[in-house]
Amino acid sequence: MARDREFDLIVVGGGIAGGAAALRAAQYLLRVLWIRGDKRTAKRSRGLWVANIDNMIGVHEGIVRKKVLKLLRGGEYQAARKLLADAPRMAVSSRDIIENTVERIEAEFADYVEVLDLAADGARWDGDGGAFVVRCGDAEHRGAALVLATGVMDRQPSILKTKGGEARDEVKWIYPWANREDILYCIRCEGHLTVIGRAAVIGYSEAAAQLAMMLQERYGSACCLLTNGAEPEWSEESRRVLEAYGIGVHRDRITDLTGDGDGMRALQLENGEAVEVRFALVALGLYRVYNDLARQLGAELADPGKPEEERHVLIDRRGETSVPGLFAVGDMATRADEPVMKQVYTAQEYAVRAIDSIDHRRRRRMRAAKLGTPG
């Protein structure tokens, strides 16, 4: 097996958390290997569905428009200004942020960061060499520290859609609407969008009922819950609250999603009913936590009682796991002492905490070496 050179740090994960960790480490001039994943792993990313990061202060299309319009002053730019004014959206997405991060690293820190668009197939700790070893295909890469930012995948509703005369029960029918931000996944990140139209919640659990109540209480937008063929599992108290708010419950299977260039218009049900909504919030829980590398390295997991592939990786306030030098950041991580909100800015915060800890230990060793004392 081929052996690659050694790094101060290996970052695994090509999303917001991984990008934030790689960039901050580069700014500290650490020797970094950023393993972003391949096309197959990229398709499993929740980040692909975040089409508009407008819940973060400072990340908004209004800033972009204002700066561009300022540059286009003068009569010769009148047509360009009109084109800009008429553009329906200039939203900043997670893809935009990640692409910009890669461009910045390659332009400013190419001597310190190597970027690999490959999947990490395995990881182990080499006690003799004092390094984490991450395998990508036939190559092994060694790092004094390792940051995992491999994320999670939400459970998707399966849609019983008929196409070409054949009924096909698949989750893929929802993806185009998710990519356009008509299907939502995070009430904190995207709930405010529903102020412009009616919203349904797809789910049957107590959590789904609570999310429907929150949409109604915060934005006045919740119109119904769609259990997609499942029996409701919420409490009697929640049933009474839903009824008091006028939030209906539809138990039939979803057979299609319809709309136009301006967004979703209705969810079609198996009984022929069309539920008119502008948005639908999926509340079916997690399908997968990509904790494979963490498990291989023996990191402690949270969520006892759940299947291993659905368990978050347990971290401390620095983002470090139970394995010294191994950090987990982003949606895959959780803490025992307080909740870790699944937000873009939280992912960046924990990425910075992890890199600060790694850098602090590195600098402590450097000082000890200068003084000839134990590190």
C-alpha positions, 0 to 999 in steps of 0.5 A: 500500500502506498504511503503519503507524507505526514501532516499536522492535521487531516480533515475529513469532510467536504461540507461547511464544518470541514471547510471551516476547519481546513481554512482555519488550520491553513490560516494558522499555517498548519500542514493540512490534508483536506479529504473532501470526499468524492461525487458519491459521498457528496450526494449524501450530504445534507449541505447540498440542500441548503440553498439559501443561508439567510439565517446568518447575519452577514450572509445575505444576497442584499449585501451582494446586490448592494456591492455590485450595484455600487460598482455599476454606477454610471449610464453605461451600466444601466442595462446591467443594473436593471438585469441585477434588479430583476434577478429573482435570487442571488442567495448564498448557498452552502455550495457557494461557501464551500467553493469559495473556501476551496478557492481561497485555500488554493489561492492563499495557502497552497503550500500548506494545504493539500486538497483531495477529492477522494473518499476516506475508506478507513482510519486507524491509530498507529501507536508506534508512529504516534499518528492517525492513519487515514486510507483513501484507496491505495494510499495511506495518509498520516496526521498528528490530529484528525478532524471528522466532519462527515455529517448526517443524512435525514430520513426522506419520505418515500413518494408513491409516484406513478410515471410512465404507467408504473407506480414507483415508491421512491425517495428521489421524487423529493430531491428536486424540491429539496434543492430548490428549498421548497422542502425544508429540513431545519426549522431554525435555519429555514422556518422563517421562509414559511411566512410567505405561504402555508407549510405542511410537516411530513412526519408522524412522531411527537417531534413532528407534531411539536415542529408543526406547533412551532411553525404555527406559533412562530410564523402562523404558517402550519396548515397540516401534518402528513403522516404519509401512510403511517399512524400518528405517534404523538401524545394526546396532549399534542393532538389536542393542541394541533386541533386547537390550532386548526392543524389538520392531519392527513394519513394517506400516502403522498403521490406527487409534488406539484408547482411551477417556477415560483415554487411548490403549490400542492402535495398530491395524496393517494385519495386524490386530494391536493393539499395546497402548500408552499413549503413542506418540512420533513420531520422523519428523523435521521437516516444516517450519522456518518460515524464510520471512521469515528467507530473504527477509531473507538470514539464514544457514541451518544444516543444509547439504544439507537442503531450504531449508524444513527448515533452521534459522536460524543464530544466535549466543549472543544469538539474532542472525542473520547480519543485524544487528538480526534475531533468531530464537528458539524451535524455528526457531533453532540455533547452530553452537557448541553445541546449542540444546535445543528446550524452553519454558524455552530459548525464553524464555531466548533471547527474553530474550537477544534483547530484552536485546541490542536494549534495550542497543543502544537505551540506548547510542544514547540515551546517545550522543544525550545526550552528542552523541557517535556512537551 
